[in-house]
Amino acid sequence: MNTCNKINNRRRAGAGHRKTQGLLEVKVRSEIANRQRNRTLLVWGCKITLALSMVGGAIYGGREVVNRMFLKNPEYNLAAVEISDDGAALSREVILSTAGFKIGQNIFKVSLAKACEAIAALPQVDHVDLQRSLPNKITVDIVERRPVAWLAEARTTDPSTSEKSFLIDSKGVLFKPKRQLPEYLRLPAIYGAPVENYLPGDTVGSPEVCAALDLVQKNGDANRFRLQSIDLSKGYCLIATDARRAKLTFGLDDIGRQLERLGAVLDYAAAQGKEIRTVNLMVERNIPAVLSAPAAPELESAAPQEPSQTVDAPAEKVVEKTAVKPNETKVVAPDAERPKTTDKKPNSLKKKPTVASTTTTRTESVVRRAEPVTRAVPVN
């Protein structure tokens, strides 16, 4: 009974009322909203256009100012290039063409970075520095590589004229000379390295070449021993030749100590009045060396011979002077070839063989003194 009363007391609403229940009735004014949105877009468009116009005007104005004051100003046209070079291998024309400098071009249009990179790429250049000196000058400071030797392909060729030869500095960098200088002709030559495998600008790092460069540098100020060539063909040692054709064998390690041993051998040879022909400096004690007497000067004739004088001849021939014709000499053959005659010999012919034998004995004594002597030089 109670249940029925509760059901009957519920509020009943229609279908339209249920659809609109909980919604806020608001009327939007679309025309006013569109008008406000368009006004906002117009304001922002004007601001952006004004900002771009100001930026563009500033760029254009700045460019015109730069052009009129610097880039198109004739006062800043390149008028001089001052080159400071500590060597003489590079000419002024080579430096200017490599850097791309042209007299009359604007100094601000020159790229110093590219010019510095181009000059530094030359194998002869060790260091380069470029600087603008306003209003119209560029300063170039170049430090060239100092060659210490030639790297040649074979001993029989002249390295200064061979196309396969290189100049090499103390760091092992190879380069071709742009022009030959007189001091290049006095540099020692290093043979035995694979020259065909190298190009200008390469750095040689083989142990043999490094040891040869070490020997050249440490012996650069020596006056008693002047290097002429170094042979690397054996691989395990260096065979150096000096100006007097002496052969000196060096090991690849401890070049300074070996030069000290060479000084001891030179002192010993000077005390004996002899010269070194060969020496092996790889041995630390009892250094094997071949010494010989200094080269004797060529024998000069005692006096000019007159037409009527007797001419010296070998022992098996006898020279006879004819009394009838004083301007002629006659060579008489040995007894086996001499024609039979009944005439007696002049008394002057009896002393001729003695003179010839005396001359032969003197020559043999000179040769005997020039023979080399092999000795082991003790070194403490």
C-alpha positions in Angstrom: 0.0 0.0 0.0 2.7 2.3 0.9 4.7 1.4 -2.2 1.9 2.4 -4.5 1.7 5.8 -2.9 5.4 6.5 -3.4 5.2 5.7 -7.1 2.2 7.9 -7.6 3.9 10.9 -5.9 6.9 11.1 -8.3 7.2 14.1 -10.6 6.7 13.5 -14.1 8.3 15.7 -16.8 7.7 15.9 -20.5 10.3 14.8 -23.2 11.2 18.4 -24.2 11.9 19.4 -20.6 14.3 16.5 -20.2 16.4 17.6 -23.3 16.9 21.2 -22.1 17.6 20.3 -18.6 21.1 21.4 -17.4 22.0 23.6 -20.5 22.9 27.3 -20.3 21.1 29.3 -22.8 23.7 31.9 -24.2 23.3 33.8 -27.5 26.7 34.5 -29.3 27.1 37.6 -31.3 29.0 36.2 -34.3 29.4 39.5 -36.2 31.1 41.3 -33.3 33.5 38.4 -32.7 34.6 38.2 -36.3 35.2 42.0 -36.4 37.4 41.8 -33.3 39.4 38.9 -34.7 40.1 40.7 -38.0 41.1 43.8 -36.2 43.7 41.8 -34.2 45.2 40.2 -37.2 45.5 43.5 -39.0 47.3 45.1 -36.1 49.8 42.2 -35.9 50.4 42.2 -39.7 51.2 45.9 -39.5 53.6 45.4 -36.7 55.5 42.6 -38.5 55.6 44.5 -41.8 57.0 47.6 -40.0 59.6 45.5 -38.3 60.7 43.8 -41.5 60.9 47.2 -43.2 63.1 48.6 -40.5 65.4 45.5 -40.6 65.7 45.6 -44.4 66.3 49.4 -44.4 69.0 48.9 -41.7 70.7 46.2 -43.8 70.6 48.1 -47.0 71.8 51.3 -45.4 74.6 49.5 -43.6 75.7 47.8 -46.8 75.8 51.1 -48.6 77.7 52.7 -45.8 80.3 49.8 -45.9 80.6 50.0 -49.6 81.1 53.7 -49.8 83.5 53.9 -46.8 85.5 50.6 -47.2 84.8 48.2 -50.1 84.5 50.8 -52.9 86.8 53.4 -51.3 90.0 53.7 -53.5 92.0 54.5 -50.4 91.7 50.8 -49.4 93.0 49.4 -52.7 96.0 47.1 -52.3 99.1 49.1 -53.1 102.0 47.2 -51.5 102.8 43.6 -50.4 105.7 43.5 -48.0 107.3 40.1 -47.9 109.7 39.1 -45.1 111.4 35.8 -46.1 114.3 34.4 -44.2 115.4 32.3 -47.2 116.0 32.8 -50.9 114.4 29.6 -52.4 111.0 31.3 -53.0 110.8 34.3 -55.3 108.4 37.2 -54.9 106.5 36.2 -58.0 105.9 32.7 -56.7 104.6 34.0 -53.3 102.2 36.5 -54.9 100.8 34.1 -57.5 100.3 31.4 -54.8 98.5 33.8 -52.4 96.4 35.3 -55.2 97.4 38.9 -54.3 96.7 41.5 -57.0 97.8 45.1 -56.8 94.7 47.4 -57.1 92.1 45.0 -55.5 90.3 46.0 -52.4 92.3 45.0 -49.3 89.1 43.8 -47.5 88.2 41.5 -50.3 91.4 39.5 -49.9 90.9 36.3 -47.8 93.9 36.1 -45.6 92.9 32.6 -44.4 92.9 31.2 -47.9 96.1 32.9 -48.8 97.8 31.6 -45.7 96.6 28.1 -46.4 97.9 28.3 -50.0 101.3 29.5 -49.0 101.7 27.0 -46.2 100.9 24.2 -48.6 104.2 24.9 -50.4 106.7 22.2 -49.3 109.5 24.9 -49.0 107.5 26.8 -46.3 107.8 25.9 -42.7 105.6 28.7 -41.2 103.7 31.7 -42.7 101.9 34.7 -41.1 99.8 37.3 -42.9 98.6 40.6 -41.6 96.7 43.6 -43.0 98.3 46.9 -42.5 95.6 49.5 -43.2 94.9 51.3 -45.4 96.6 49.6 -48.4 99.4 47.1 -47.4 99.6 43.4 -46.6 102.6 42.0 -44.6 103.8 38.4 -45.3 106.3 36.7 -42.9 107.6 33.4 -44.2 110.0 30.9 -42.5 111.5 28.5 -45.1 112.6 25.0 -44.5 116.4 24.6 -44.3 117.6 21.6 -46.3 120.4 19.6 -44.7 121.0 17.0 -47.4 119.9 15.5 -50.7 117.8 12.3 -51.0 119.0 10.8 -54.3 118.1 7.7 -56.2 121.6 6.5 -57.1 125.2 7.3 -56.4 126.1 7.7 -60.1 123.7 10.6 -60.6 124.1 14.3 -59.6 121.3 15.0 -57.2 121.2 18.7 -58.1 120.2 17.8 -61.7 118.2 14.7 -61.2 114.4 14.9 -61.4 114.0 12.1 -58.9 116.1 13.8 -56.2 114.7 15.8 -53.2 116.0 18.2 -50.7 115.3 17.1 -47.1 115.3 19.1 -43.9 116.1 18.1 -40.4 112.5 17.0 -39.8 112.5 14.6 -42.8 110.2 16.7 -45.0 111.0 16.4 -48.7 110.7 19.3 -51.2 111.9 20.3 -54.7 113.9 23.4 -55.0 112.2 26.2 -56.9 115.6 27.5 -57.9 119.1 26.1 -57.3 121.2 28.0 -54.7 125.0 27.7 -54.4 124.7 26.3 -50.9 122.6 23.4 -52.2 125.6 22.0 -54.2 127.6 21.5 -51.0 125.0 19.4 -49.2 125.8 15.7 -48.6 123.8 13.2 -50.6 121.9 10.3 -49.1 121.6 7.2 -51.3 119.8 3.9 -50.9 116.3 5.1 -50.0 113.3 4.3 -52.2 113.0 7.7 -53.7 110.4 6.6 -56.3 107.8 6.1 -53.4 108.0 9.7 -52.2 106.3 12.9 -53.3 107.2 16.6 -52.4 105.8 17.4 -49.0 106.1 13.8 -47.7 107.8 13.2 -44.4 110.3 10.3 -44.3 110.3 8.3 -41.1 112.4 5.3 -41.9 115.1 4.4 -39.3 117.9 4.6 -41.9 117.0 8.1 -43.1 116.5 9.3 -39.6 119.9 8.1 -38.5 121.5 9.7 -41.6 119.8 13.0 -40.8 121.1 12.7 -37.2 124.6 12.1 -38.4 124.4 15.2 -40.8 123.1 17.5 -38.0 125.6 16.4 -35.3 128.5 16.6 -37.7 127.4 19.9 -39.2 130.0 22.1 -37.3 132.8 19.6 -37.6 135.9 20.8 -39.5 138.0 17.6 -39.5 135.4 15.4 -41.2 133.1 16.8 -43.9 130.4 14.5 -45.2 130.0 14.0 -48.9 127.6 11.1 -49.2 125.8 8.5 -47.1 124.9 5.0 -48.4 121.9 3.3 -46.8 121.8 0.3 -49.1 122.9 -2.3 -46.5 120.0 -1.3 -44.2 121.7 -2.1 -40.8 124.4 0.5 -41.1 125.5 3.8 -42.7 128.5 4.0 -44.9 129.6 7.6 -45.0 132.2 9.0 -47.4 134.1 12.2 -46.7 135.8 14.7 -49.1 139.0 12.6 -49.1 137.1 9.4 -50.1 137.5 7.8 -46.7 134.8 5.1 -45.9 133.3 5.3 -42.4 130.8 2.8 -41.1 128.2 4.0 -38.6 125.5 2.1 -36.7 121.9 3.3 -36.7 121.9 4.1 -33.0 123.9 6.3 -30.7 125.4 8.5 -33.5 126.9 10.9 -30.9 129.0 8.2 -29.2 130.2 7.0 -32.6 131.4 10.5 -33.5 133.4 10.6 -30.3 135.1 7.3 -31.3 135.8 8.9 -34.7 137.5 11.8 -33.0 139.7 9.4 -31.2 140.7 7.6 -34.4 141.4 11.0 -36.1 143.7 12.0 -33.2 145.5 8.7 -33.5 145.9 9.0 -37.3 147.2 12.6 -36.9 149.8 11.5 -34.3 151.0 8.8 -36.7 151.1 11.2 -39.7 148.5 9.2 -41.6 145.0 9.4 -43.0 142.0 7.2 -42.5 140.9 5.1 -45.4 138.3 2.9 -43.8 137.1 2.6 -40.2 134.2 0.7 -38.5 132.8 2.8 -35.7 130.2 0.2 -34.8 132.9 -1.5 -32.7 133.3 0.1 -29.2 136.8 -1.1 -28.4 139.8 -1.9 -30.6 138.2 -0.1 -33.6 139.4 -1.7 -36.9 140.8 1.1 -39.1 142.9 1.2 -42.3 145.4 4.1 -42.2 147.7 5.2 -45.0 150.2 8.0 -45.6 148.8 11.2 -47.1 148.6 11.2 -50.9 151.9 12.2 -52.3 151.9 15.0 -55.0 152.7 14.0 -58.5 156.4 13.7 -59.4 157.6 16.6 -61.4 160.4 16.4 -64.0 163.7 17.7 -62.7 164.4 20.0 -65.7 163.2 20.4 -69.3 165.0 18.1 -71.7 167.0 19.6 -74.5 166.8 18.1 -78.0 170.3 16.7 -77.7 169.8 15.2 -74.2 169.4 11.4 -73.6 165.7 10.3 -73.1 164.9 7.9 -70.2 163.6 4.5 -71.3 162.7 1.2 -69.6 165.5 -1.1 -68.5 165.2 -3.4 -71.5 165.8 -0.6 -73.9 168.9 1.6 -74.2 168.9 5.1 -75.4 171.8 6.2 -77.5 172.8 9.7 -78.6 174.1 10.1 -82.1 177.0 12.4 -82.5 176.4 13.2 -86.2 172.9 14.5 -85.7 172.6 16.2 -82.3 168.8 16.8 -82.7 167.9 13.2 -83.0 167.8 10.3 -80.5 167.9 6.6 -81.3 166.4 3.8 -79.4 168.5 0.6 -79.5 166.7 -2.7 -79.2 167.8 -5.5 -76.8 170.5 -7.9 -77.8 168.1 -10.4 -79.3 166.7 -7.9 -81.7 169.9 -5.8 -82.2 171.4 -6.3 -85.8 174.9 -7.7 -85.9 177.6 -5.2 -86.4 181.4 -5.0 -85.8 181.3 -1.4 -84.5 182.2 -0.8 -80.9 179.7 0.8 -78.4 180.5 4.3 -77.2 181.6 4.5 -73.6 178.5 6.5 -72.7 176.3 3.5 -73.1 177.8 1.5 -70.3 176.3 3.7 -67.6 172.7 3.9 -68.9 171.3 0.7 -67.3 172.5 2.0 -63.9 170.5 5.2 -64.3 167.3 3.3 -65.3 167.6 0.9 -62.4 168.0 3.8 -60.0 164.8 5.4 -61.3 162.9 2.2 -60.9 164.1 1.8 -57.3 163.0 5.3 -56.4 159.5 4.7 -57.8 159.1 1.4 -55.9 160.1 3.2 -52.7 157.3 5.8 -53.2 154.8 3.1 -53.9 155.8 1.2 -50.8 155.3 4.2 -48.5 151.8 4.7 -49.9 150.6 1.3 -49.1 147.7 1.3 -46.4 148.3 -0.1 -43.0 145.6 -1.9 -41.1 145.6 -1.4 -37.4 143.2 -1.7 -34.5 142.9 1.6 -32.7 142.4 1.2 -29.0 139.7 3.5 -27.5 139.3 3.9 -23.8 
